[in-house]
Amino acid sequence: MALPAVDGRQYVYRMYAPENARPADLFWEAWHCHDESRFPRAWDLFDAALIRQVNQAPGGPGDHF
């Protein structure tokens, strides 16, 4: 998931979640992770996020976020 920030950059977060996870839940998880970091504030608008599903190989990390 990519979150645009006030400094003009996009910050990317990999979220491990089940395939049926709600996009809004993924967004808020990434946004809160970003908000607690040292990076400039990310836009808190859901429509600003780029959410892309990446299939994981069998035996990869568990489904969680």
Order of alpha helices (4+ residues) and beta strands (2+ residues): beta-beta-alpha
